[in-house]
Amino acid sequence: MDFALSDDQRAIQEAARDFLTDAANPDVIRAAVEGATGFDKGLWSSLAGEMGFAGLMVPEEFGGLGLGAVEMALVLEETGRVLAPVPFFETAVLAVQAVLGAGSEAQKADLLPRLASGTKASFAGTASRPALASGRLTGTADFATFAHVADLIIVATADDSLVVLEAGTPGLAIEALPSLDRLRRFARLSFDCEVTPDMVLGEPGGAKAAIERTLTIGAGLLAAEQTGGMQYSLDATVDYSKQRVQFGRLIGSFQAYKHMLADMMLLVEASRSAAYYAAAAIDEDGEEVAEACHTARAYVSDAYRSVTGDAIQLHGGIGFTWEHHAHLYFKRARAAASWLGTPDQHREALARIIMKDAA
């Protein structure tokens, strides 16, 4: 694999960074944290529409940019760096992959242009899954992120179907849950909905492979978003070390402080390597996809919690305050480690792959 970025990829990275630094500034983030929905409509309109990033992995024939996982990882690292309060990952990664993996050509032609142009989506069924039987969807699904603002909800069912529901579908109830991460809020969905054949992606019960691939790719690419949050935490701590004075010296001049910063930097760089290896494996679409994605998520989730915890400690008293951003990244790290599989679950999946290969 070649890990050197092309000129076009660097341009995408720089465009995403410049845009998000301005559009998702601290005032925007704080407003989302304290708001009722944790969502910024203007930021989403610009990110998905003006920048076109929602269609990054949508094929060109369906109105997208037709790019790959590495380009998506570059953008996700930047959305993770600012904790962008929008359903970008849910729409541009999970929903797009579900439709690509399970949808018929007619369904792709209908749904993918909508997703690429900014239709907001949520993916449900990563934990509990509802039942689909006799044309009716019943039961509940937990941990559906941004479901309260989504235009489409894609539901993985107990029989391995994928059902697409429009917002406001009769029989769909959305209950907001208390969320540790107030910039990616969770909801519990309750279903008692009539489901027509056109609402099922592909054939009923035939989406098992598509669901597994969606969640695997999602796990690998979420590691890139997490890496962006880690980089912010490190950068903010380094900046603080150059400003805070104790005992007549900048705190960054103390050896123990330098050692902790060095350890944080090693975790960030190793995480970036793991995340981009997973993205490159996804693009190559070989036998290493699952192994690379599980490895990235297991390692990066643990590293993110470590780096954000150290950032709070190294900021001293101010790092523990509500006004400082440090706790937002720590909460994101903790919440993300429980979504789309815990580190232990990804290590278990990785162990199964290794044992199968050795057999």
VOBA-1610 file (N, C-alpha, C; in pm, whole numbers, padded with zeros to 5 digits, always signed):
BEGIN
Met+00083-00120+00000Met+00000+00000+00000Met+00086+00125+00000Asp+00043+00228-00074Asp+00113+00355-00079Asp+00039+00454+00010Phe+00104+00499+00117Phe+00038+00587+00212Phe+00062+00734+00184Ala+00137+00766+00079Ala+00161+00906+00044Ala+00035+00965-00018Leu-00004+01083+00027Leu-00123+01148-00026Leu-00092+01213-00160Ser-00188+01206-00251Ser-00174+01273-00379Ser-00205+01422-00362Asp-00176+01499-00463Asp-00206+01643-00459Asp-00356+01666-00441Asp-00438+01587-00509Asp-00583+01602-00496Asp-00630+01569-00354Gln-00571+01467-00295Gln-00610+01431-00160Gln-00569+01540-00061Arg-00451+01596-00079Arg-00408+01706+00008Arg-00500+01827-00008Ala-00547+01849-00129Ala-00638+01961-00153Ala-00770+01939-00079Ile-00820+01816-00081Ile-00943+01784-00007Ile-00922+01806+00142Gln-00809+01757+00193Gln-00778+01772+00336Gln-00772+01920+00375Glu-00703+01999+00297Glu-00689+02141+00328Glu-00821+02215+00317Ala-00902+02178+00217Ala-01033+02243+00202Ala-01123+02212+00321Ala-01122+02086+00363Ala-01203+02047+00478Ala-01156+02118+00604Arg-01024+02126+00623Arg-00970+02190+00743Arg-01003+02338+00746Asp-00982+02406+00635Asp-01008+02549+00631Asp-01156+02578+00654Phe-01241+02500+00587Phe-01385+02523+00601Phe-01431+02499+00744Leu-01393+02385+00801Leu-01443+02349+00933Leu-01384+02436+01044Thr-01261+02479+01028Thr-01202+02569+01128Thr-01285+02696+01142Asp-01336+02744+01030Asp-01417+02865+01032Asp-01563+02836+01065Ala-01621+02738+00998Ala-01766+02715+01011Ala-01804+02644+01140Ala-01712+02564+01196Ala-01740+02494+01322Ala-01651+02551+01431Asn-01654+02684+01444Asn-01572+02752+01544Asn-01627+02727+01685Pro-01553+02763+01789Pro-01597+02734+01926Pro-01736+02785+01960Asp-01777+02899+01906Asp-01911+02951+01934Asp-02019+02858+01877Val-01996+02807+01756Val-02091+02713+01695Val-02100+02586+01778Ile-01987+02534+01821Ile-01986+02411+01900Ile-02058+02431+02032Arg-02031+02540+02100Arg-02096+02566+02229Arg-02247+02581+02214Ala-02289+02646+02107Ala-02432+02661+02083Ala-02498+02525+02063Ala-02430+02435+01993Ala-02484+02301+01972Ala-02488+02221+02101Val-02383+02233+02182Val-02380+02163+02310Val-02498+02202+02397Glu-02527+02329+02400Glu-02631+02380+02489Glu-02769+02384+02424Gly-02776+02353+02294Gly-02903+02357+02223Gly-02988+02233+02245Ala-03108+02237+02193Ala-03203+02127+02215Ala-03171+02003+02133Thr-03105+02021+02018Thr-03083+01908+01928Thr-02937+01866+01913Gly-02843+01952+01950Gly-02703+01920+01927Gly-02667+01916+01779Phe-02740+01992+01699Phe-02724+01989+01554Phe-02719+02132+01502Asp-02629+02159+01406Asp-02619+02290+01345Asp-02661+02281+01199Lys-02777+02337+01168Lys-02834+02327+01035Lys-02749+02397+00930Gly-02699+02515+00963Gly-02618+02589+00866Gly-02490+02518+00832Leu-02426+02460+00931Leu-02303+02385+00907Leu-02330+02266+00818Trp-02439+02197+00843Trp-02472+02080+00760Trp-02499+02121+00615Ser-02574+02228+00597Ser-02605+02272+00460Ser-02478+02304+00383Ser-02383+02366+00448Ser-02259+02401+00381Ser-02170+02279+00358Leu-02159+02194+00459Leu-02072+02077+00449Leu-02121+01982+00341Ala-02253+01959+00339Ala-02310+01864+00244Ala-02334+01927+00107Gly-02382+02050+00108Gly-02418+02115-00018Gly-02304+02190-00083Glu-02262+02297-00018Glu-02156+02383-00074Glu-02026+02305-00097Met-01985+02228+00003Met-01860+02152-00008Met-01878+02019-00081Gly-01998+01965-00078Gly-02027+01840-00148Gly-01972+01716-00082Phe-01933+01725+00046Phe-01867+01613+00110Phe-01960+01497+00142Ala-02091+01521+00148Ala-02184+01411+00177Ala-02181+01306+00067Gly-02146+01349-00055Gly-02142+01255-00167Gly-02003+01205-00199Leu-01914+01215-00103Leu-01774+01179-00128Leu-01758+01037-00180Met-01828+00939-00120Met-01815+00799-00159Met-01932+00750-00243Val-02016+00843-00287Val-02127+00809-00377Val-02073+00809-00520Pro-02097+00702-00597Pro-02048+00698-00736Pro-02099+00817-00817Glu-02020+00857-00913Glu-02054+00975-00993Glu-02187+00958-01066Glu-02219+00836-01109Glu-02345+00817-01182Glu-02468+00842-01094Phe-02446+00847-00964Phe-02557+00875-00872Phe-02543+01013-00807Gly-02466+01100-00868Gly-02459+01237-00823Gly-02352+01267-00719Gly-02262+01171-00696Gly-02158+01191-00596Gly-02023+01224-00658Leu-01921+01226-00573Leu-01785+01257-00619Leu-01709+01133-00662Gly-01759+01016-00624Gly-01697+00892-00668Gly-01558+00868-00613Leu-01529+00917-00492Leu-01398+00899-00432Leu-01400+00783-00333Gly-01289+00764-00262Gly-01276+00644-00181Gly-01270+00670-00032Ala-01231+00563+00039Ala-01228+00567+00185Ala-01115+00656+00237Val-01004+00662+00166Val-00894+00747+00211Val-00937+00894+00209Glu-01003+00937+00102Glu-01054+01074+00096Glu-01157+01098+00207Met-01242+00998+00232Met-01339+01011+00340Met-01268+01023+00475Ala-01162+00945+00495Ala-01088+00951+00621Ala-01029+01090+00642Leu-00981+01152+00535Leu-00924+01286+00546Leu-01028+01387+00595Val-01150+01377+00541Val-01256+01469+00583Val-01302+01435+00724Leu-01315+01306+00754Leu-01359+01266+00888Leu-01261+01309+00996Glu-01134+01305+00964Glu-01036+01352+01063Glu-01062+01498+01097Glu-01101+01576+00999Glu-01128+01718+01023Glu-01260+01739+01097Thr-01364+01660+01064Thr-01490+01674+01139Thr-01469+01630+01284Gly-01384+01530+01305Gly-01354+01486+01441Gly-01270+01587+01516Arg-01186+01659+01445Arg-01101+01760+01509Arg-01184+01871+01571Val-01296+01908+01507Val-01379+02016+01559Val-01506+01966+01627Leu-01527+01834+01630Leu-01650+01774+01684Leu-01772+01830+01612Ala-01769+01832+01480Ala-01876+01892+01401Ala-02013+01834+01439Pro-02107+01919+01482Pro-02238+01873+01529Pro-02337+01848+01415Val-02302+01753+01330Val-02384+01719+01213Val-02377+01569+01189Pro-02479+01511+01124Pro-02480+01366+01098Pro-02400+01328+00974Phe-02277+01378+00966Phe-02196+01352+00847Phe-02157+01205+00838Phe-02104+01151+00944Phe-02062+01010+00944Phe-02183+00919+00919Glu-02294+00949+00985Glu-02415+00867+00972Glu-02466+00866+00829Thr-02460+00980+00763Thr-02513+00993+00627Thr-02413+00946+00522Ala-02293+01007+00524Ala-02196+00987+00417Ala-02125+00853+00424Val-02126+00789+00541Val-02061+00659+00555Val-02165+00549+00573Leu-02236+00548+00686Leu-02325+00435+00716Leu-02440+00423+00617Ala-02512+00532+00595Ala-02628+00524+00505Ala-02585+00494+00362Val-02481+00562+00315Val-02436+00540+00177Val-02389+00395+00159Gln-02314+00342+00253Gln-02266+00204+00240Gln-02380+00103+00245Ala-02481+00130+00327Ala-02596+00040+00334Ala-02671+00035+00201Val-02692+00150+00141Val-02763+00155+00013Val-02679+00092-00097Leu-02550+00124-00099Leu-02463+00064-00200Leu-02457-00088-00187Gly-02458-00137-00063Gly-02441-00279-00040Gly-02565-00362-00063Ala-02683-00304-00037Ala-02804-00385-00040Ala-02909-00336-00139Gly-02902-00211-00181Gly-03009-00156-00263Gly-03010-00208-00406Ser-03130-00211-00464Ser-03143-00242-00607Ser-03095-00121-00687Glu-03081-00137-00817Glu-03038-00024-00898Glu-03137+00091-00890Ala-03266+00058-00886Ala-03368+00162-00876Ala-03359+00234-00741Gln-03333+00158-00634Gln-03321+00219-00503Gln-03195+00305-00493Lys-03086+00260-00551Lys-02965+00342-00554Lys-02989+00472-00629Ala-03058+00462-00742Ala-03085+00581-00824Ala-03176+00679-00750Asp-03259+00628-00661Asp-03348+00715-00583Asp-03278+00773-00460Leu-03210+00689-00383Leu-03160+00729-00252Leu-03022+00795-00255Leu-02932+00746-00337Leu-02796+00798-00333Leu-02786+00945-00374Pro-02857+00990-00479Pro-02852+01134-00507Pro-02907+01219-00393Arg-03005+01168-00323Arg-03059+01242-00209Arg-02956+01254-00098Leu-02889+01143-00068Leu-02787+01145+00037Leu-02670+01235-00003Ala-02631+01229-00129Ala-02519+01310-00176Ala-02549+01459-00171Ser-02675+01496-00183Ser-02712+01637-00187Ser-02750+01694-00051Gly-02745+01608+00055Gly-02766+01663+00189Gly-02885+01611+00265Thr-02953+01508+00215Thr-03058+01445+00295Thr-02993+01378+00415Lys-03039+01414+00534Lys-02977+01366+00657Lys-03026+01225+00689Ala-02935+01138+00734Ala-02972+00999+00761Ala-02921+00955+00898Ser-02990+00856+00952Ser-02947+00788+01074Ser-02951+00639+01046Phe-02859+00566+01110Phe-02853+00421+01091Phe-02887+00355+01224Ala-02992+00272+01225Ala-03037+00207+01348Ala-03019+00056+01336Gly-02993-00006+01449Gly-02980-00151+01450Gly-02841-00198+01483Thr-02757-00109+01538Thr-02623-00151+01578Thr-02626-00223+01712Ala-02735-00207+01787Ala-02750-00278+01915Ala-02872-00369+01902Ser-02986-00331+01964Ser-03108-00409+01948Ser-03166-00387+01809Arg-03236-00489+01759Arg-03294-00479+01625Arg-03441-00515+01627Pro-03524-00440+01555Pro-03666-00472+01550Pro-03692-00591+01456Ala-03815-00641+01462Ala-03853-00756+01380Ala-03932-00709+01259Leu-03909-00773+01145Leu-03985-00748+01024Leu-04057-00877+00986Ala-04189-00872+00990Ala-04267-00991+00959Ala-04403-00949+00904Ser-04445-01019+00799Ser-04577-00994+00739Ser-04599-00847+00705Gly-04494-00783+00656Gly-04507-00644+00613Gly-04518-00545+00724Arg-04473-00581+00843Arg-04480-00487+00956Arg-04350-00490+01035Leu-04305-00373+01070Leu-04183-00357+01148Leu-04222-00325+01292Thr-04179-00409+01386Thr-04215-00390+01526Thr-04092-00409+01614Gly-04094-00343+01730Gly-03985-00357+01824Gly-03911-00225+01843Thr-03788-00235+01890Thr-03710-00115+01919Thr-03567-00129+01865Ala-03502-00015+01852Ala-03360-00009+01817Ala-03298+00103+01900Asp-03187+00073+01966Asp-03121+00170+02052Asp-02999+00231+01982Phe-02950+00339+02041Phe-02824+00403+01999Phe-02827+00449+01853Ala-02941+00502+01810Ala-02951+00561+01676Ala-02910+00708+01689Thr-02798+00744+01630Thr-02746+00880+01645Thr-02809+00974+01542Phe-02840+01095+01588Phe-02901+01200+01506Phe-03036+01159+01448Ala-03100+01059+01506Ala-03230+01016+01455Ala-03334+01127+01469His-03319+01212+01569His-03417+01317+01595His-03416+01428+01490Val-03309+01435+01408Val-03305+01537+01302Val-03296+01475+01163Ala-03299+01342+01156Ala-03279+01273+01028Ala-03400+01284+00937Asp-03374+01287+00806Asp-03480+01281+00706Asp-03510+01135+00669Leu-03408+01051+00678Leu-03421+00908+00650Leu-03361+00829+00766Ile-03425+00718+00800Ile-03369+00627+00900Ile-03359+00490+00835Ile-03238+00437+00829Ile-03215+00304+00774Ile-03202+00207+00890Val-03285+00106+00890Val-03297+00016+01005Val-03253-00124+00967Ala-03159-00178+01042Ala-03121-00319+01028Ala-03212-00401+01119Thr-03274-00504+01066Thr-03372-00581+01140Thr-03315-00714+01188Ala-03392-00780+01272Ala-03348-00907+01331Ala-03330-01016+01225Asp-03401-01006+01114Asp-03388-01108+01009Asp-03292-01066+00898Asp-03206-00967+00928Asp-03104-00920+00834Asp-03163-00856+00709Ser-03267-00777+00731Ser-03318-00689+00626Ser-03272-00547+00657Leu-03275-00463+00556Leu-03251-00320+00574Leu-03374-00245+00526Val-03435-00171+00616Val-03559-00099+00588Val-03531+00052+00591Val-03583+00123+00491Val-03565+00268+00484Val-03696+00335+00521Leu-03692+00417+00626Leu-03811+00489+00671Leu-03790+00639+00653Glu-03889+00705+00601Glu-03887+00850+00594Glu-03921+00907+00731Ala-03867+01023+00763Ala-03904+01089+00887Ala-04055+01112+00890Gly-04117+01088+01003Gly-04261+01105+01016Gly-04342+00985+00972Thr-04277+00872+00942Thr-04350+00750+00905Thr-04446+00713+01018Pro-04573+00686+00988Pro-04667+00646+01093Pro-04617+00522+01168Gly-04623+00526+01301Gly-04579+00414+01382Gly-04435+00421+01424Leu-04362+00524+01380Leu-04223+00543+01421Leu-04219+00646+01533Ala-04164+00607+01648Ala-04150+00698+01762Ala-04003+00711+01796Ile-03960+00834+01821Ile-03821+00862+01852Ile-03813+00922+01992Glu-03739+00853+02079Glu-03723+00898+02217Glu-03577+00938+02239Ala-03556+01067+02263Ala-03420+01114+02289Ala-03371+01057+02421Leu-03247+01012+02423Leu-03187+00955+02543Leu-03082+01050+02600Pro-03064+01048+02732Pro-02953+01126+02789Pro-02822+01078+02727Ser-02745+01171+02672Ser-02624+01134+02599Ser-02502+01198+02663Leu-02401+01117+02689Leu-02275+01169+02741Leu-02215+01268+02643Asp-02220+01235+02516Asp-02168+01320+02409Asp-02284+01405+02356Arg-02285+01532+02391Arg-02397+01618+02352Arg-02385+01669+02208Leu-02278+01628+02139Leu-02262+01665+01999Leu-02286+01547+01906Arg-02318+01431+01962Arg-02367+01317+01886Arg-02467+01245+01976Arg-02590+01290+01969Arg-02690+01244+02065Arg-02758+01117+02016Phe-02793+01033+02113Phe-02852+00903+02086Phe-03003+00908+02106Ala-03070+00812+02041Ala-03215+00800+02058Ala-03253+00653+02056Arg-03366+00624+02119Arg-03426+00490+02109Arg-03545+00501+02013Leu-03547+00412+01915Leu-03655+00412+01817Leu-03751+00298+01847Ser-03878+00329+01844Ser-03983+00227+01860Ser-04062+00219+01730Phe-04091+00096+01689Phe-04153+00075+01559Phe-04283-00003+01571Asp-04382+00042+01501Asp-04504-00033+01471Asp-04552+00019+01337Cys-04472-00014+01234Cys-04485+00051+01103Cys-04521-00050+00995Glu-04606-00009+00905Glu-04631-00088+00785Glu-04514-00068+00689Val-04463-00178+00633Val-04348-00174+00544Val-04386-00233+00409Thr-04378-00152+00305Thr-04406-00200+00171Thr-04276-00251+00108Pro-04284-00334+00005Pro-04163-00393-00054Pro-04059-00291-00097Asp-04102-00175-00145Asp-04005-00076-00192Asp-03927-00010-00079Met-03971-00031+00045Met-03902+00025+00161Met-03791-00066+00210Val-03781-00186+00156Val-03677-00282+00194Val-03567-00278+00089Leu-03444-00253+00133Leu-03332-00251+00040Leu-03302-00392-00008Gly-03314-00413-00139Gly-03291-00547-00193Gly-03402-00642-00152Glu-03363-00764-00119Glu-03459-00867-00081Glu-03473-00876+00070Pro-03594-00901+00122Pro-03611-00921+00267Pro-03521-01034+00317Gly-03450-01009+00424Gly-03362-01110+00481Gly-03233-01130+00406Gly-03209-01051+00302Gly-03091-01073+00218Gly-02980-00972+00236Ala-02983-00898+00346Ala-02886-00789+00362Ala-02778-00819+00466Lys-02763-00944+00506Lys-02665-00976+00611Lys-02525-00929+00573Ala-02480-00962+00453Ala-02346-00922+00411Ala-02332-00771+00405Ala-02437-00703+00355Ala-02433-00557+00344Ala-02428-00492+00482Ile-02502-00546+00578Ile-02501-00492+00714Ile-02363-00509+00776Glu-02308-00629+00762Glu-02175-00655+00820Glu-02069-00565+00757Arg-02077-00550+00626Arg-01977-00465+00559Arg-01995-00318+00598Thr-02118-00273+00608Thr-02144-00135+00649Thr-02085-00108+00787Leu-02108-00199+00880Leu-02058-00180+01015Leu-01906-00193+01022Thr-01850-00281+00940Thr-01705-00296+00938Thr-01638-00172+00881Ile-01686-00125+00767Ile-01631-00003+00707Ile-01654+00116+00800Gly-01772+00120+00861Gly-01800+00227+00956Gly-01703+00227+01073Ala-01671+00109+01124Ala-01578+00100+01236Ala-01440+00151+01196Gly-01395+00111+01078Gly-01263+00156+01033Gly-01257+00305+01010Leu-01359+00362+00949Leu-01358+00505+00920Leu-01385+00590+01044Leu-01457+00535+01142Leu-01477+00609+01266Leu-01343+00633+01336Ala-01248+00541+01315Ala-01115+00559+01373Ala-01049+00686+01320Ala-01076+00722+01195Ala-01020+00846+01140Ala-01081+00967+01209Glu-01211+00964+01232Glu-01275+01073+01304Glu-01218+01086+01444Gln-01199+00973+01512Gln-01141+00975+01646Gln-01000+01033+01645Thr-00923+01001+01543Thr-00787+01053+01533Thr-00786+01205+01526Gly-00883+01262+01457Gly-00893+01407+01451Gly-00916+01469+01588Gly-01000+01405+01669Gly-01022+01454+01805Gly-00898+01442+01891Met-00822+01336+01871Met-00696+01319+01943Met-00597+01428+01906Gln-00590+01459+01776Gln-00496+01561+01732Gln-00531+01697+01792Tyr-00659+01729+01798Tyr-00699+01855+01862Tyr-00656+01859+02008Ser-00680+01749+02078Ser-00646+01744+02220Ser-00496+01763+02242Leu-00415+01701+02157Leu-00271+01718+02167Leu-00231+01862+02135Asp-00283+01916+02025Asp-00247+02052+01985Asp-00285+02154+02092Ala-00405+02139+02148Ala-00451+02233+02250Ala-00363+02226+02374Thr-00318+02106+02408Thr-00233+02090+02526Thr-00094+02149+02502Val-00040+02127+02382Val+00090+02186+02349Val+00080+02339+02354Asp-00026+02395+02297Asp-00044+02541+02300Asp-00052+02592+02444Tyr-00122+02520+02529Tyr-00136+02561+02670Tyr-00001+02556+02741Ser+00080+02456+02706Ser+00210+02442+02771Ser+00304+02558+02739Lys+00274+02630+02631Lys+00358+02743+02591Lys+00307+02875+02649Gln+00196+02870+02725Gln+00136+02991+02780Gln+00134+02994+02932Arg+00109+02879+02993Arg+00093+02872+03138Arg+00228+02874+03209Val+00239+02962+03307Val+00362+02975+03383Val+00340+02930+03527Gln+00429+02845+03577Gln+00430+02805+03718Gln+00574+02806+03767Phe+00592+02852+03891Phe+00726+02860+03951Phe+00823+02938+03861Gly+00768+03038+03793Gly+00851+03122+03710Gly+00894+03062+03578Arg+00834+02949+03539Arg+00871+02881+03413Arg+00746+02840+03338Leu+00756+02836+03205Leu+00648+02777+03126Leu+00636+02630+03162Ile+00514+02583+03181Ile+00497+02444+03226Ile+00546+02345+03122Gly+00551+02387+02995Gly+00602+02298+02891Gly+00751+02271+02902Ser+00819+02346+02986Ser+00963+02324+03003Ser+00994+02216+03105Phe+00893+02170+03180Phe+00916+02067+03280Phe+00927+01930+03213Gln+01025+01851+03257Gln+01054+01724+03192Gln+00935+01629+03197Ala+00869+01620+03313Ala+00755+01528+03325Ala+00643+01565+03229Tyr+00622+01696+03212Tyr+00519+01744+03120Tyr+00556+01705+02977Lys+00684+01723+02941Lys+00729+01685+02807Lys+00711+01536+02781His+00738+01454+02883His+00723+01309+02866His+00578+01273+02834Met+00482+01335+02904Met+00342+01305+02878Met+00299+01351+02740Leu+00349+01468+02698Leu+00317+01515+02564Leu+00373+01419+02458Ala+00494+01369+02483Ala+00554+01275+02388Ala+00473+01148+02379Asp+00426+01098+02493Asp+00342+00978+02492Asp+00212+01002+02417Met+00152+01120+02436Met+00030+01153+02364Met+00056+01157+02213Met+00168+01217+02174Met+00200+01228+02031Met+00217+01089+01969Leu+00282+00997+02041Leu+00300+00862+01989Leu+00165+00794+01967Leu+00072+00812+02060Leu-00060+00752+02045Leu-00134+00812+01926Val-00122+00944+01907Val-00189+01008+01793Val-00132+00957+01661Glu-00001+00952+01650Glu+00060+00909+01524Glu+00032+00762+01494Ala+00038+00677+01597Ala+00007+00536+01576Ala-00139+00518+01538Ser-00227+00598+01597Ser-00370+00590+01563Ser-00394+00633+01420Arg-00326+00739+01378Arg-00342+00785+01239Arg-00296+00676+01142Ser-00187+00611+01173Ser-00138+00503+01087Ser-00240+00390+01079Ala-00298+00353+01193Ala-00397+00245+01194Ala-00521+00284+01117Ala-00566+00409+01135Ala-00689+00455+01068Ala-00671+00460+00917Tyr-00557+00511+00871Tyr-00537+00522+00726Tyr-00502+00389+00662Tyr-00445+00299+00739Tyr-00426+00163+00688Tyr-00562+00099+00664Ala-00656+00119+00758Ala-00791+00065+00741Ala-00858+00127+00619Ala-00844+00259+00601Ala-00906+00325+00485Ala-00846+00273+00355Ala-00713+00256+00352Ala-00650+00205+00231Ala-00693+00061+00202Ala-00710-00018+00308Ala-00757-00156+00290Ala-00898-00158+00233Ile-00983-00067+00280Ile-01120-00058+00227Ile-01117-00027+00078Asp-01032+00066+00039Asp-01023+00102-00102Asp-00969-00012-00187Glu-00875-00087-00135Glu-00821-00201-00210Glu-00919-00317-00214Asp-01011-00321-00115Asp-01118-00421-00111Asp-01065-00564-00120Gly-00959-00591-00047Gly-00902-00725-00045Gly-00942-00800+00081Glu-00862-00897+00118Glu-00894-00982+00232Glu-00863-00915+00366Glu-00795-00802+00364Glu-00750-00739+00488Glu-00849-00638+00545Val-00963-00617+00480Val-01054-00510+00521Val-01099-00527+00665Ala-01156-00642+00698Ala-01209-00663+00833Ala-01099-00656+00937Glu-00987-00722+00908Glu-00876-00722+01004Glu-00826-00579+01030Ala-00810-00502+00924Ala-00759-00366+00939Ala-00858-00277+01014Cys-00987-00291+00985Cys-01088-00207+01049Cys-01104-00241+01197His-01108-00369+01230His-01118-00408+01371His-00995-00364+01448Thr-00877-00378+01388Thr-00754-00336+01454Thr-00755-00186+01482Ala-00794-00108+01382Ala-00797+00037+01398Ala-00891+00079+01508Arg-01011+00024+01507Arg-01109+00067+01607Arg-01068+00027+01749Ala-01014-00093+01765Ala-00973-00137+01898Ala-00862-00047+01953Tyr-00761-00023+01869Tyr-00647+00056+01915Tyr-00684+00203+01935Val-00749+00260+01836Val-00775+00405+01839Val-00874+00441+01950Ser-00972+00357+01975Ser-01068+00387+02082Ser-00999+00397+02217Asp-00909+00303+02245Asp-00834+00308+02371Asp-00741+00429+02374Ala-00675+00456+02261Ala-00581+00568+02256Ala-00654+00702+02273Tyr-00772+00715+02215Tyr-00848+00840+02224Tyr-00881+00871+02369Arg-00926+00771+02443Arg-00958+00793+02584Arg-00833+00832+02662Ser-00720+00769+02631Ser-00597+00800+02702Ser-00552+00943+02674Val-00552+00983+02547Val-00504+01116+02510Val-00594+01225+02567Thr-00725+01207+02559Thr-00815+01311+02611Thr-00811+01319+02763Gly-00790+01206+02828Gly-00774+01209+02973Gly-00647+01282+03014Asp-00538+01256+02942Asp-00413+01326+02971Asp-00425+01475+02941Ala-00500+01509+02837Ala-00517+01652+02804Ala-00584+01726+02918Ile-00684+01665+02978Ile-00751+01728+03092Ile-00653+01746+03206Gln-00577+01642+03236Gln-00481+01649+03346Gln-00375+01757+03322Leu-00323+01764+03201Leu-00215+01857+03172Leu-00263+02002+03160His-00394+02021+03148His-00448+02157+03151His-00469+02205+03295Gly-00450+02116+03391Gly-00467+02156+03530Gly-00612+02188+03562Gly-00634+02282+03652Gly-00770+02311+03699Gly-00864+02354+03589Ile-00814+02433+03492Ile-00902+02481+03386Ile-00955+02367+03299Gly-00878+02258+03291Gly-00919+02145+03208Gly-01042+02074+03260Phe-01075+02095+03386Phe-01191+02029+03447Phe-01316+02115+03443Thr-01308+02234+03384Thr-01422+02325+03385Thr-01514+02300+03265Trp-01639+02339+03282Trp-01738+02328+03175Trp-01702+02419+03058Glu-01641+02533+03089Glu-01613+02632+02985Glu-01504+02586+02889His-01415+02500+02932His-01307+02454+02846His-01355+02338+02759His-01297+02327+02639His-01340+02223+02544His-01291+02083+02579Ala-01196+02071+02672Ala-01132+01941+02696Ala-01233+01832+02729His-01334+01865+02809His-01429+01761+02850His-01515+01714+02733Leu-01536+01799+02633Leu-01615+01758+02517Leu-01545+01645+02441Tyr-01414+01654+02431Tyr-01338+01550+02361Tyr-01328+01423+02445Phe-01315+01437+02574Phe-01313+01320+02661Phe-01446+01245+02653Lys-01555+01319+02651Lys-01687+01257+02641Lys-01708+01192+02504Arg-01660+01257+02400Arg-01668+01196+02267Arg-01588+01065+02265Ala-01469+01067+02324Ala-01385+00947+02326Ala-01456+00833+02398Arg-01516+00864+02510Arg-01583+00759+02589Arg-01708+00709+02518Ala-01788+00798+02462Ala-01911+00756+02395Ala-01880+00679+02268Ala-01781+00725+02191Ala-01747+00658+02065Ala-01695+00517+02089Ala-01630+00495+02204Ala-01577+00362+02234Ala-01687+00260+02260Ser-01808+00307+02283Ser-01920+00216+02308Ser-02013+00205+02188Trp-01983+00276+02081Trp-02070+00278+01963Trp-02003+00202+01849Leu-02081+00127+01775Leu-02028+00044+01665Leu-01926-00058+01716Gly-01947-00105+01838Gly-01859-00207+01894Gly-01756-00151+01989Thr-01742-00212+02105Thr-01642-00170+02202Thr-01504-00220+02158Pro-01397-00167+02214Pro-01263-00219+02181Pro-01250-00369+02205Asp-01308-00418+02313Asp-01300-00562+02341Asp-01375-00643+02235Gln-01488-00591+02188Gln-01562-00662+02084Gln-01483-00666+01953His-01414-00558+01923His-01333-00556+01800His-01211-00647+01814Arg-01153-00653+01934Arg-01042-00746+01954Arg-01089-00890+01943Glu-01209-00918+01993Glu-01264-01053+01980Glu-01287-01088+01834Ala-01341-00993+01757Ala-01362-01017+01614Ala-01229-01040+01543Leu-01129-00964+01581Leu-00996-00980+01523Leu-00938-01117+01557Ala-00958-01160+01680Ala-00908-01292+01721Ala-00975-01404+01640Arg-01104-01389+01613Arg-01174-01490+01533Arg-01116-01498+01393Ile-01084-01382+01335Ile-01024-01379+01202Ile-00889-01449+01202Ile-00808-01419+01302Ile-00675-01479+01311Ile-00684-01630+01329Met-00777-01675+01414Met-00793-01817+01438Met-00843-01888+01312Lys-00932-01821+01239Lys-00983-01880+01116Lys-00873-01891+01012Asp-00788-01789+01003Asp-00678-01792+00906Asp-00575-01899+00943Ala-00560-01923+01073Ala-00461-02021+01116Ala-00508-02165+01105Ala-00639-02181+01094Ala-00697-02317+01089Ala-00664-02387+00959
//
